[in-house]
Amino acid sequence: MVSVGILCGATLLAAGCAAHAPARRCEGVHLDLYCDLPAGAPDALLAEGDRHVERVSTFMRLSVPRERLRVYVFSCHWSLSLFLIRACPRQWDRGAACFETAEGFVAAIARQWRRKDTLRYLRHELTHYVLASHFCDLPPWIDEGLAQYCEADPPFERHCHENLKRAGRGIASETGVLEGLVSIPAGERLTRKQYAQSHALVCFLMDSERFGLEPILRYLRCVRSDRAGREYFQQCFGEWPCDLEEEWRAFLRGQQSHLSAR
């Protein structure tokens, strides 16, 4: 039996030759925005994009990337998928993407029904861009976790998010969650639950008085171009992932209680 995913992929592939990136270009300070949106919308997205590149770079104590980023904003998910089929096939089924080409970095998103969601997707992909401009082959938990952490409106510490609730679902019956998560090598895709757990782990590390941003920066510098993320985790945070499991679960329970009370 042919899966729905294969049928959808074949349909998109057949139509891929008709996919074109938006042509209208708006030039910003750190990025060039391409979109075919109503008047006023591109200016607001461009301004937010430039601000976010600077905010994330400052927050992460990194220099602002010198290379300009091309950002394509599509009017719908269908158009985005058709573009990714050609430009970055391994990410064709994602709601947004950031990837490197021979001409430089590219971010692509689809316009959302709510403006704040469009901005959230934009900030998420721009965070990937800032990280990718400084570090190579990051394990997916830290790459996706930081992108989710920084996608919220500043200050980034205000991270209450549905993902934190999702991350805690079902883990009571699981063991070795963090060991498995931290051991996933660069380039491998996360499940939806692992994606949420990555966000929760970054939030936990950022909020902890024992950790915070400094060991995260050490980890980013050490783990680059290497797939042994678990060993570097212990070196940079002073704990094996399994040793933090119970403390992390307690953090999640607290977040779930907070979110349920909202």
Buried (B, 14 or more C-beta within 10 A) or exposed (E): EEEEEEEEBEEBBEEBEEBEBBEEEBEBEBBBBBBBBEEEBBEEBBBBBBBBBBBBBEBBEBEBBEEBBBBBBBBEBEBBBBBBBBBBEEBBBBBBBBBEEEEEBBBBBBBBEEEEEBBBBBBBBBBBBBBBBBBEBBBBBBBBBBBBBBBBEEEBEEBEBEBBBBBBEEBEEEEEBBBBBBBBEBEEEBEEBBBBBBBBBBBBBBBBEEBEEEBBBBBBEBBBEBBEBBBBBBEBBEBBBBEBBEEBBEBBEEBBEEBEEE
